[in-house]
Amino acid sequence: MISRYGIRIFATDPWNSLAHKFRGDNLENYLENELSAEQRFAVSHNIIKIISAHPPTPIRQKETVYRAPTPFEIRGGTIWFNKAYEMVCVHVPEKEDINDTSTEVHVQKVKSHKLVGIPTQREQPVILEYQRKSGRYIQQNGIDPFTALHAVQSNIDFEEF
């Protein structure tokens, strides 16, 4: 697909749903080898590889506020944290109002801080609103970043460059 269709981004969502065969390996060795292979593939083919991994669902208890999970709550979490270049958690806190679509985005790891930024504070995530109709996240002020970016790009005269 890379050579035939020119894809540049590949996503596995969720990693947990794939059928994995450990072949006598323990989880840490298996993950270390598999995630290294994923990295080598992405670098050698110059693609962006996104892997979604879900932590186990906690047993719900009344009066408990569940915080966003950390990378270490994913099965084999230390390996995930060590291997990933960036880690982002999209967390939908439980709410009483079903119309409240606010969503927390926690940037938990950034390998190249000088290039792309720094992780968010656990207590200060980025808050986005989920638009059910479009399936997109928008800023709390109602601006859709994709629409705004498209408007900016369409006003640029590329002949000037």
Residue, then its C-alpha position, 0 to 999 in steps of 0.5 A: m500500500i505504501s508503494r502502490y497507493g502512497i500511504r504515509i500514515f498507518a494506524t493499528d487500533p487497538w493493538n490489544s485486539l490483535a491475535h498475538k502469539f508469544r511463542g514461549d516469550n514473556l510479555e516484556n520480551y515479546l513487546e520489546n521485539e514487536l514494537s522495535a519491528e514496528q519502529r524499524f518498519a516505520v522508519s525504513h518506509n518513512i511513514i507515521k505509525i500510530i498504535s492505539a493501546h487500551p488499558p484494562t477497564p477498571i471495575r466501576q465503583k460508585e463515588t469514584v472519580y476515575r482519572a486518565p490512565t497513565p502509560f504504565e496501566i497498559r499491559g506491559g506499560t514500561i515497554w510501551f513507555n520506553k519504546a514510544y516516541e510520543m504518547v497521548c491519552v484521550h480520556v472521556p471522564e464520566k459525567e452526569d450530563i450526557n450532552d457534555t462532550s468535553t474530552e481530556v487530551h493528556v500528552q504523556k510523553v514527547k521524545s523530541h521536546k525541542l521539536v514538537g513541545i512538552p507533555t501536559q501536566r496531569e492536572q492540566p490536560v487540553i480540553l476539547e469538545y467532541q462533535r458527534k455529527s462530524g466525529r471530530y474534536i474541536q476547541q472549546n471556543g467552537i473552532d474546528p482546527f481542520t476547517a481553520l487550517h483549510a481556510v488558511q491554506s486556501n488563502i496562501d498563494f503558493e506561487e509566492f514561494 
